[in-house]
Amino acid sequence: MANEYSLSSWPDEREIYAKMKALVGGRVRALRRDSLAGYLDYFETRCAGSKAMIEEAKKYIPGGVQHNLAFNYPFPLAVRKAEGPYLYDVDGNRYVDYLQAGGPTLLGSNYLPVQEKALQVIKETSPCTGLFSEYELALARIINANMPWVERYRSLASGTEADMVAIRIARTFTGKKKIIKVGGAYHGWSDQLVYGLHIPGTRTFEAHGIPAEASANTQEFWPNDTAALRKLLEANRADGGTAAVILEPLGPESGTYPVTRSFNEEARELCDEFEALLIFDEVVTAFRVGPGGAQGYFNVRPDLTVFGKIVSGGYPAAGGVGGRADVMACIAAGVNPGKPRAYVGGTLSANPLSCAAGYYAIKEIVEKDAAKKAGIQGDRLAAGLKALVEERGLPFVVWNTGSIVHFEMAGLMYLSAADPDIVPKIGERKRAVEEFGAALTAKGVITLAGSRLYTSMADGDETLAQTLAAFEHALDSIERD
Ligand SMILES: Cc1ncc(COP(=O)(O)O)c(C=O)c1O
């Protein structure tokens, strides 16, 4: 198989920024109220089972929902079945699934060859023994075979954990404290990294319950602003130094704010100059951008790579960190005399089920050229959406990097934290996106919060046609001047 990268070209980021600027500078375009009422009627009449279940769940679960991605308007759907490109709710409605569990199900949901292997492992080995299994080795080896800069790999339980571990390793290895991230990037919800997430510069927005000192050594710079990164590195040099710069290589939020083509390379050079480690958070991009990850696509070597949901193929306990052998030695198991060692644990980490599911999922992704196939679907979908938006003269912005398709109708991430009216603006724009997401769902399409669509190898003509029809309906329902 060809195993090419999923991106047929790099999007023109200057054009995207210009369009996003116009989008954010203009008024919000929401659904007409009468159309919204029609879409909401779908949820009342066709989703009664989900509604009742969520109401009941509120009695036992705070807010009724446990996962960030599931907080959908007007209420979350209870999903009973997932198969290929489709999800089915408890009321029997079918949806095209572009949430893809937040990205990992590149092969399509519940991909049979992986499911069969996972079941076999449960039967033979059990999901967990606490001891070493062959699948740990198989997983680490297949990651290394495709991403050779990941010389050593450690399995963990989530992307959040892996991000936490990566910065701990960086501090142990370098003996320095400061961590620099890009504003707006999500690197999990740990005290030190849930900082300025989603909107650059909004450092305290989501920081309730976190003492200020917990993130005192976390700094951020505006996406793509390498001059600002240099300034931080320089200032830190006089203050104990920078342990690591952590980046999503496509740009924050899966490239919602896309990087310039040379950004990662420039960041690498700055890290070398200031003797800081470079960490790539490839929770979404590893294997989805291509078997070599975003690091392979850009041909930029990170010192450490953070992995998430895809390293278990969407099965539970999904995360890991890998990288340079000398750096990763900081978390070597057992005693490492005379060397500083970062403590990292996890009873269920590297369990046979997660490792086997990850190994077989990656094997299938590579053998079936899943990233490339999903990328072709992403190109087709983005082209279709772009045409629909342009035909209607709407200011919405559509672009894709392979199988990651961005549909921006409100530009939340591009709001300025310095704007005194940012809070009401977030509210208004978020509402418009949520309502649009609900319209799409009512028409049989599930997206990531109405603004991002992950395609998979399972997509095809039928899902594309259904999706474009749903968007057409929703876009025709947008209020006009
Ligand atoms: C880039 C990135 N890093 C880290 C995480 C956190 O991963 P997890 O949800 O497994 O904790 C996510 C989750 O979506 C992510 O997109």
The ligand as an ORCA input file, in Angstrom:
! r2SCAN-3c Opt
* xyz 0 1
  C      -4.386     17.734     21.058
  C      -4.982     17.055     22.258
  N      -4.203     16.807     23.345
  C      -4.691     16.189     24.430
  C      -5.997     15.779     24.496
  C      -6.505     15.091     25.725
  O      -6.727     13.739     25.485
  P      -7.700     12.889     26.425
  O      -9.081     13.349     26.129
  O      -7.449     11.466     26.026
  O      -7.304     13.162     27.837
  C      -6.852     16.010     23.389
  C      -8.244     15.573     23.429
  O      -9.022     15.783     22.550
  C      -6.329     16.667     22.246
  O      -7.090     16.915     21.169
*
